[in-house]
Amino acid sequence: QVVFNDTPAFYNIAASGHLNELVPASTRQRLELGPENIKSFVAPQSRSMSDKDKLDFWQALLRSKMNDGLYASTHTPVKFLGKRLFRADITFPANIPVGTYLVYVYLVKDKDIVSTQITPLFVSKIGAEAEIYDFAHRHSLAYGVLAVVIALFAGWFASVVFRKK
């Protein structure tokens, strides 16, 4: 088992242009702009692996996150609505983990970051989905028993409905 520490659960970039044109590679690496620049650390129990194996696992993790829609492979365009007002439409996948995410906003001028703002973004579930999610996490044993009872009932009901007479 390989464990990576400090790996974002969700990662997306919104930009007014291509990152390669906006900021130099050294800045992208330092600020972890782009999935390829995320610095994740291999947990102590995984350190005995070779560097090649660690890289292979890291690349597989990135592919998996991209396939699940949790990491964007391209940037989302930013639309300027005024001199200081902008908008970026980011779609969050249904499988995004609940929690608090940090949104980093960088003001770039002449390939230099001139200002940074960090804003928390709270992701939660709502409605019936939220109730089921909360119940399953707060009362896991009861949820498991209830799921088995519902499955048994559904099986019995199906056998009654489709019984040949």
Contact map, one row per residue, 1 for C-alpha under 8 A:
111000000000000000000000000000000000000000000100000000000000000000000000000000000000000000000000000000000000000000000000000000000000000000000000000000000000000000000
111100000000000000000000000000000000000001101100000000001000000000000000000000000000000000000000000000000000000000000000000000000000000000000000000000000000000000000
111110000000000000000000000000000000000001101100000000000000000000000000000000000000000000000000000000000000000000000000000000000000000000000000000000000000000000000
011111100000000000000000000000000000000111100000000000000000000000000000000000000000000000000000000000000000000000000000000000000000000000000000000000000000000000000
001111100000000000000000000000000000000111100000000000000000000000000000000000000000000000000000000000000000000000000000000000000000000000000000000000000000000000000
000111110000000000000000000000000000001110000000000000000000000000000000000000000000000000000000000000000000000000000000000000000000000000000000000000000000000000000
000111111000000000000000000000000000011110000000000000000000000000000000000000000000000000000000000000000000000000000000000000000000000000000000000000000000000000000
000001111110000000000000000000000000000000000000000000000000000000000000000000000000000000000000000000000000000000000000000000000000000000000000000000000000000000000
000000111110000000000000000000000000000000000000000000000000000000000100000000000000000000000001100000000000000000000000000000000000000000000000000000000000000000000
000000011111000000000000000000000000000000000000000000000000000000000110000000000000000000000001100000000000000000000000000000000000000000000000000000000000000000000
000000011111100000000000000000000010000000000000000000000000000000000111000000000000000000000000000000000000000000000000000000000000000000000000000000000000000000000
000000000111110000000000000000000000000000000000000000000000000000000111001100000000000001000000000000000000000000000000000000000000000000000000000000000000000000000
000000000011111000000000000000001100000000000000000000000000000000000001011100000000000000000000000000000000000000000000000000000000000000000000000000000000000000000
000000000001111100000000000000000000000000000000000000000000000000000000001111000000000101000000000000000000000000000000000000000000000000000000000000000000000000000
000000000000111111100000000000000000000000000000000000000000000000000000001111000000000000000000000000000000000000000000000000000000000000000000000000000000000000000
000000000000011111000000000000000000000000000000000000000000000000000000000011100000000000000000000000000000000000000000000000000000000000000000000000000000000000000
000000000000001111101100000000000000000000000000000000000000000000000000000010000000000000000000000000000000000000000000000000000000000000000000000000000000000000000
000000000000001111111100000000000000000000000000000000000000000000000000001000000000000000000000000000000000000000000000000000000000000000000000000000000000000000000
000000000000001011111110000100001000000000000000000000000000000000000000000000000000000000000000000000000000000000000000000000000000000000000000000000000000000000000
000000000000000001111111100000000000000000000000000000000000000000000000000000000000000000000000000000000000000000000000000000000000000000000000000000000000000000000
000000000000000011111111000000000000000000000000000000000000000000000000000000000000000000000000000000000000001000000000000000000000000000000000000000000000000000000
000000000000000011111111000000000000000000000000000000000000000000000000000000000000000000000000000000000001011000000000000000000000000000000000000000000000000000000
000000000000000000111111101100000000000000000000000000000000000000000000000000000000000000000000000000000001001110000000000000000000000000000000000000000000000000000
000000000000000000011111111100000000000000000000000000000000000000000000000000000000000000000000000000000000001000000000000000000000000000000000000000000000000000000
000000000000000000010011111110000000000000000000000000000000000000000000000000000000000000000000000000000000000000000000000000000000000000000000000000000000000000000
000000000000000000000001111111000000000000000000000000000000000000000000000000000000000000000000000000000000000000000000000000000000000000000000000000000000000000000
000000000000000000000011111111101000000000000000000000000000000000000000000000000000000000000000000000000000000000000000000000000000000000000000000000000000000000000
000000000000000000100011111111111100100000000000000000000000000000000000000000000000000000000000000000000000000000000000000000000000000000000000000000000000000000000
000000000000000000000000111111111000110000000000000000000000000000000000000000000000000000000000000000000000000000000000000000000000000000000000000000000000000000000
000000000000000000000000011111111000000000000000000000000000000000000000000000000000000000000000000000000000000000000000000000000000000000000000000000000000000000000
000000000000000000000000001111111000000000000000000000000000000000000000000000000000000000000000000000000000000000000000000000000000000000000000000000000000000000000
000000000000000000000000000111111111111000000000000000000000000000000000000000000000000000000000000000000000000000000000000000000000000000000000000000000000000000000
000000000000100000100000001111111111110000000000000000000000000000000000000000000000000000000000000000000000000000000000000000000000000000000000000000000000000000000
000000000000100000000000000100011111110000000000000000000000000000000000000000000000000000000000000000000000000000000000000000000000000000000000000000000000000000000
000000000010000000000000000000011111110000000000000000000000010000000011100000000000000000000000000000000000000000000000000000000000000000000000000000000000000000000
000000000000000000000000000000011111110000000000000000000000000000000000000000000000000000000000000000000000000000000000000000000000000000000000000000000000000000000
000000000000000000000000000110011111111000000000000000000000000000000000000000000000000000000000000000000000000000000000000000000000000000000000000000000000000000000
000000100000000000000000000010011111111100000000000000000000000000000000000000000000000000000000000000000000000000000000000000000000000000000000000000000000000000000
000001100000000000000000000000010000111110000000000000000000000000000000000000000000000000000000000000000000000000000000000000000000000000000000000000000000000000000
000111100000000000000000000000000000011111000000000000000000000000000000000000000000000000000000000000000000000000000000000000000000000000000000000000000000000000000
000111100000000000000000000000000000001111100000000000000000000000000000000000000000000000000000000000000000000000000000000000000000000000000000000000000000000000000
011110000000000000000000000000000000000111110110000001000000000000000000000000000000000000000000000000000000000000000000000000000000000000000000000000000000000000000
011110000000000000000000000000000000000011111110000000000000000000000000000000000000000000000000000000000000000000000000000000000000000000000000000000000000000000000
000000000000000000000000000000000000000001111110000000000000000000000000000000000000000000000000000000000000000000000000000000000000000000000000000000000000000000000
011000000000000000000000000000000000000000111111000000000000000000000000000000000000000000000000000000000000000000000000000000000000000000000000000000000000000000000
111000000000000000000000000000000000000001111111100000000000000000000000000000000000000000000000000000000000000000000000000000000000000000000000000000000000000000000
000000000000000000000000000000000000000001111111110000000000000000000000000000000000000000000000000000000000000000000000000000000000000000000000000000000000000000000
000000000000000000000000000000000000000000001111110000000000000000000000000000000000000000000000000000000000000000000000000000000000000000000000000000000000000000000
000000000000000000000000000000000000000000000111111011000000000000000000000000000000000000000000000000000000000000000000000000000000000000000000000000000000000000000
000000000000000000000000000000000000000000000011111111000000000000000000000000000000000000000000000000000000000000000000000000000000000000000000000000000000000000000
000000000000000000000000000000000000000000000000111111100000000000000000000000000000000000000000000000000000000000000000000000000000000000000000000000000000000000000
000000000000000000000000000000000000000000000000011111110000000000000000000000000000000000000000000000000000000000000000000000000000000000000000000000000000000000000
000000000000000000000000000000000000000000000000111111111000000000000000000000000000000000000000000000000000000000000000000000000000000000000000000000000000000000000
000000000000000000000000000000000000000001000000111111111100000000000000000000000000000000000000000000000000000000000000000000000000000000000000000000000000000000000
000000000000000000000000000000000000000000000000001111111110000000000000000000000000000000000000000000000000000000000000000000000000000000000000000000000000000000000
000000000000000000000000000000000000000000000000000111111111000000000000000000000000000000000000000000000000000000000000000000000000000000000000000000000000000000000
010000000000000000000000000000000000000000000000000011111111100000000000000000000000000000000000000000000000000000000000000000000000000000000000000000000000000000000
000000000000000000000000000000000000000000000000000001111111110000000000000000000000000000000000000000000000000000000000000000000000000000000000000000000000000000000
000000000000000000000000000000000000000000000000000000111111111000000000000000000000000000000000000000000000000000000000000000000000000000000000000000000000000000000
000000000000000000000000000000000000000000000000000000011111111100000000000000000000000000000000000000000000000000000000000000000000000000000000000000000000000000000
000000000000000000000000000000000000000000000000000000001111111110000000000000000000000000000000000000000000000000000000000000000000000000000000000000000000000000000
000000000000000000000000000000000010000000000000000000000111111111000010000000000000000000000000000000000000000000000000000000000000000000000000000000000000000000000
000000000000000000000000000000000000000000000000000000000011111111100000000000000000000000000000000000000000000000000000000000000000000000000000000000000000000000000
000000000000000000000000000000000000000000000000000000000001111111110000000000000000000000000000000000000000000000000000000000000000000000000000000000000000000000000
000000000000000000000000000000000000000000000000000000000000111111111110000000000000000000000000000000000000000000000000000000000000000000000000000000000000000000000
000000000000000000000000000000000000000000000000000000000000011111111111100000000000000000000000000000000000000000000000000000000000000000000000000000000000000000000
000000000000000000000000000000000000000000000000000000000000001111111100000000000000000000000000000000000000000000000000000000000000000000000000000000000000000000000
000000000000000000000000000000000000000000000000000000000000000111111110000000000000000000000010000000000000000000000000000000000000000000000000000000000000000000000
000000000000000000000000000000000000000000000000000000000000000011111111000000000000000000001000000000000000000000000000000000000000000000000000000000000000000000000
000000001111000000000000000000000000000000000000000000000000000011111111000000000000000000011011000000000000000000000000000000000000000000000000000000000000000000000
000000000111000000000000000000000010000000000000000000000000010011011111100000000000000000000000000000000000000000000000000000000000000000000000000000000000000000000
000000000011100000000000000000000010000000000000000000000000000001001111111000000000000000000000000000000000000000000000000000000000000000000000000000000000000000000
000000000000000000000000000000000010000000000000000000000000000001000011111000000000000000000000000000000000000000000000000000000000000000000000000000000000000000000
000000000000100000000000000000000000000000000000000000000000000000000001111100000000000000000000000000000000000000000000000000000000000000000000000000000000000000000
000000000001111001000000000000000000000000000000000000000000000000000001111110000000000000000000000000000000000000000000000000000000000000000000000000000000000000000
000000000001111000000000000000000000000000000000000000000000000000000000011111000000000111000000000000000000000000000000000000000000000000000000000000000000000000000
000000000000011110000000000000000000000000000000000000000000000000000000001111100000000110000000000000000000000000000000000000000000000000000000000000000000000000000
000000000000011100000000000000000000000000000000000000000000000000000000000111110000011110000000000000000000000000000000000000000000000000000000000000000000000000000
000000000000000100000000000000000000000000000000000000000000000000000000000011111000011100000000000000000000000000000000000000000000000000000000000000000000000000000
000000000000000000000000000000000000000000000000000000000000000000000000000001111111111000000000000000000000000000000000000000000000000000000000000000000000000000000
000000000000000000000000000000000000000000000000000000000000000000000000000000111111111000000000000000000000000000000000000000000000000000000000000000000000000000000
000000000000000000000000000000000000000000000000000000000000000000000000000000011111110000000000000000000000000000000000000000000000000000000000000000000000000000000
000000000000000000000000000000000000000000000000000000000000000000000000000000011111100000000000000000000000000000000000000000000000000000000000000000000000000000000
000000000000000000000000000000000000000000000000000000000000000000000000000000011111110000000000000000000000000000000000000000000000000000000000000000000000000000000
000000000000000000000000000000000000000000000000000000000000000000000000000000011111111000000000000000000000000000000000000000000000000000000000000000000000000000000
000000000000000000000000000000000000000000000000000000000000000000000000000001111101111100000000000000000000000000000000000000000000000000000000000000000000000000000
000000000000000000000000000000000000000000000000000000000000000000000000000001111000111110000000000000000000000000000000000000000000000000000000000000000000000000000
000000000000010000000000000000000000000000000000000000000000000000000000000111100000011111000000000000000000000000000000000000000000000000000000000000000000000000000
000000000000000000000000000000000000000000000000000000000000000000000000000111000000001111100000000000000000000000000000000000000000000000000000000000000000000000000
000000000001010000000000000000000000000000000000000000000000000000000000000100000000000111110000000000000000000000000000000000000000000000000000000000000000000000000
000000000000000000000000000000000000000000000000000000000000000000000000000000000000000011111000000000000000000000000000000000000000000000000000000000000000000000000
000000000000000000000000000000000000000000000000000000000000000000000100000000000000000001111101000000000000000000000000000000000000000000000000000000000000000000000
000000000000000000000000000000000000000000000000000000000000000000001100000000000000000000111111000000000000000000000000000000000000000000000000000000000000000000000
000000000000000000000000000000000000000000000000000000000000000000000000000000000000000000011111000000000000000000000000000000000000000000000000000000000000000000000
000000000000000000000000000000000000000000000000000000000000000000010100000000000000000000001111100000000000000000000000000000000000000000000000000000000000000000000
000000001100000000000000000000000000000000000000000000000000000000000100000000000000000000011111110000000000000000000000000000000000000000000000000000000000000000000
000000001100000000000000000000000000000000000000000000000000000000000000000000000000000000000011111000000000000000000000001000000000000000000000000000000000000000000
000000000000000000000000000000000000000000000000000000000000000000000000000000000000000000000001111100000000000000000000011110000000000000000000000000000000000000000
000000000000000000000000000000000000000000000000000000000000000000000000000000000000000000000000111110000000000000000000011100000000000000000000000000000000000000000
000000000000000000000000000000000000000000000000000000000000000000000000000000000000000000000000011111000000000000000001111000000000000000000000000000000000000000000
000000000000000000000000000000000000000000000000000000000000000000000000000000000000000000000000001111100000000000000001111000000000000000000000000000000000000000000
000000000000000000000000000000000000000000000000000000000000000000000000000000000000000000000000000111110000000000000111100000000000000000000000000000000000000000000
000000000000000000000000000000000000000000000000000000000000000000000000000000000000000000000000000011111000000000000111100000000000000000000000000000000000000000000
000000000000000000000000000000000000000000000000000000000000000000000000000000000000000000000000000001111100000000011110000000000000000000000000000000000000000000000
000000000000000000000000000000000000000000000000000000000000000000000000000000000000000000000000000000111110000000011100000000000000000000000000000000000000000000000
000000000000000000000000000000000000000000000000000000000000000000000000000000000000000000000000000000011111000011111000000000000000000000000000000000000000000000000
000000000000000000000000000000000000000000000000000000000000000000000000000000000000000000000000000000001111100011110000000000000000000000000000000000000000000000000
000000000000000000000110000000000000000000000000000000000000000000000000000000000000000000000000000000000111111111100000000000000000000000000000000000000000000000000
000000000000000000000000000000000000000000000000000000000000000000000000000000000000000000000000000000000011111111000000000000000000000000000000000000000000000000000
000000000000000000000100000000000000000000000000000000000000000000000000000000000000000000000000000000000001111100000000000000000000000000000000000000000000000000000
000000000000000000001111000000000000000000000000000000000000000000000000000000000000000000000000000000000001111110000000000000000000000000000000000000000000000000000
000000000000000000000010000000000000000000000000000000000000000000000000000000000000000000000000000000000001111111000000000000000000000000000000000000000000000000000
000000000000000000000010000000000000000000000000000000000000000000000000000000000000000000000000000000000111101111110000000000000000000000000000000000000000000000000
000000000000000000000000000000000000000000000000000000000000000000000000000000000000000000000000000000000111100111110000000000000000000000000000000000000000000000000
000000000000000000000000000000000000000000000000000000000000000000000000000000000000000000000000000000000111000011111000000000000000000000000000000000000000000000000
000000000000000000000000000000000000000000000000000000000000000000000000000000000000000000000000000000011110000011111100000000000000000000000000000000000000000000000
000000000000000000000000000000000000000000000000000000000000000000000000000000000000000000000000000000011100000000111110000000000000000000000000000000000000000000000
000000000000000000000000000000000000000000000000000000000000000000000000000000000000000000000000000001111000000000011111000000000000000000000000000000000000000000000
000000000000000000000000000000000000000000000000000000000000000000000000000000000000000000000000000001110000000000001111100000000000000000000000000000000000000000000
000000000000000000000000000000000000000000000000000000000000000000000000000000000000000000000000000111100000000000000111110000000000000000000000000000000000000000000
000000000000000000000000000000000000000000000000000000000000000000000000000000000000000000000000000111100000000000000011111000000000000000000000000000000000000000000
000000000000000000000000000000000000000000000000000000000000000000000000000000000000000000000000011110000000000000000001111100000000000000000000000000000000000000000
000000000000000000000000000000000000000000000000000000000000000000000000000000000000000000000000111110000000000000000000111110000000000000000000000000000000000000000
000000000000000000000000000000000000000000000000000000000000000000000000000000000000000000000000011000000000000000000000011111000100000000000000000000000000000000000
000000000000000000000000000000000000000000000000000000000000000000000000000000000000000000000000010000000000000000000000001111101100000000000000000000000000000000000
000000000000000000000000000000000000000000000000000000000000000000000000000000000000000000000000000000000000000000000000000111111110000000000000000000000000000000000
000000000000000000000000000000000000000000000000000000000000000000000000000000000000000000000000000000000000000000000000000011111110000000000000000000000000000000000
000000000000000000000000000000000000000000000000000000000000000000000000000000000000000000000000000000000000000000000000000001111111000000000000000000000000000000000
000000000000000000000000000000000000000000000000000000000000000000000000000000000000000000000000000000000000000000000000000011111111100000000000000000000000000000000
000000000000000000000000000000000000000000000000000000000000000000000000000000000000000000000000000000000000000000000000000111111111110000000000000000000000000000000
000000000000000000000000000000000000000000000000000000000000000000000000000000000000000000000000000000000000000000000000000001111111111000000000000000000000000000000
000000000000000000000000000000000000000000000000000000000000000000000000000000000000000000000000000000000000000000000000000000011111111100000000000000000000000000000
000000000000000000000000000000000000000000000000000000000000000000000000000000000000000000000000000000000000000000000000000000001111111110000000000000000000000000000
000000000000000000000000000000000000000000000000000000000000000000000000000000000000000000000000000000000000000000000000000000000111111111000000000000000000000000000
000000000000000000000000000000000000000000000000000000000000000000000000000000000000000000000000000000000000000000000000000000000011111111110010000000000000000000000
000000000000000000000000000000000000000000000000000000000000000000000000000000000000000000000000000000000000000000000000000000000001111111110111000000000000000000000
000000000000000000000000000000000000000000000000000000000000000000000000000000000000000000000000000000000000000000000000000000000000111111110000000000000000000000000
000000000000000000000000000000000000000000000000000000000000000000000000000000000000000000000000000000000000000000000000000000000000011111110000000000000000000000000
000000000000000000000000000000000000000000000000000000000000000000000000000000000000000000000000000000000000000000000000000000000000001111111110000000000000000000000
000000000000000000000000000000000000000000000000000000000000000000000000000000000000000000000000000000000000000000000000000000000000001111111111000000000000000000000
000000000000000000000000000000000000000000000000000000000000000000000000000000000000000000000000000000000000000000000000000000000000000000111111100000000000000000000
000000000000000000000000000000000000000000000000000000000000000000000000000000000000000000000000000000000000000000000000000000000000000100111111110000000000000000000
000000000000000000000000000000000000000000000000000000000000000000000000000000000000000000000000000000000000000000000000000000000000001100111111111000000000000000000
000000000000000000000000000000000000000000000000000000000000000000000000000000000000000000000000000000000000000000000000000000000000000100011111111100000000000000000
000000000000000000000000000000000000000000000000000000000000000000000000000000000000000000000000000000000000000000000000000000000000000000001111111110000000000000000
000000000000000000000000000000000000000000000000000000000000000000000000000000000000000000000000000000000000000000000000000000000000000000000111111111000000000000000
000000000000000000000000000000000000000000000000000000000000000000000000000000000000000000000000000000000000000000000000000000000000000000000011111111100000000000000
000000000000000000000000000000000000000000000000000000000000000000000000000000000000000000000000000000000000000000000000000000000000000000000001111111110000000000000
000000000000000000000000000000000000000000000000000000000000000000000000000000000000000000000000000000000000000000000000000000000000000000000000111111111000000000000
000000000000000000000000000000000000000000000000000000000000000000000000000000000000000000000000000000000000000000000000000000000000000000000000011111111100000000000
000000000000000000000000000000000000000000000000000000000000000000000000000000000000000000000000000000000000000000000000000000000000000000000000001111111110000000000
000000000000000000000000000000000000000000000000000000000000000000000000000000000000000000000000000000000000000000000000000000000000000000000000000111111111000000000
000000000000000000000000000000000000000000000000000000000000000000000000000000000000000000000000000000000000000000000000000000000000000000000000000011111111100000000
000000000000000000000000000000000000000000000000000000000000000000000000000000000000000000000000000000000000000000000000000000000000000000000000000001111111110000000
000000000000000000000000000000000000000000000000000000000000000000000000000000000000000000000000000000000000000000000000000000000000000000000000000000111111111000000
000000000000000000000000000000000000000000000000000000000000000000000000000000000000000000000000000000000000000000000000000000000000000000000000000000011111111100000
000000000000000000000000000000000000000000000000000000000000000000000000000000000000000000000000000000000000000000000000000000000000000000000000000000001111111110000
000000000000000000000000000000000000000000000000000000000000000000000000000000000000000000000000000000000000000000000000000000000000000000000000000000000111111111000
000000000000000000000000000000000000000000000000000000000000000000000000000000000000000000000000000000000000000000000000000000000000000000000000000000000011111111100
000000000000000000000000000000000000000000000000000000000000000000000000000000000000000000000000000000000000000000000000000000000000000000000000000000000001111111100
000000000000000000000000000000000000000000000000000000000000000000000000000000000000000000000000000000000000000000000000000000000000000000000000000000000000111111100
000000000000000000000000000000000000000000000000000000000000000000000000000000000000000000000000000000000000000000000000000000000000000000000000000000000000011111110
000000000000000000000000000000000000000000000000000000000000000000000000000000000000000000000000000000000000000000000000000000000000000000000000000000000000001111111
000000000000000000000000000000000000000000000000000000000000000000000000000000000000000000000000000000000000000000000000000000000000000000000000000000000000000001111
000000000000000000000000000000000000000000000000000000000000000000000000000000000000000000000000000000000000000000000000000000000000000000000000000000000000000000111
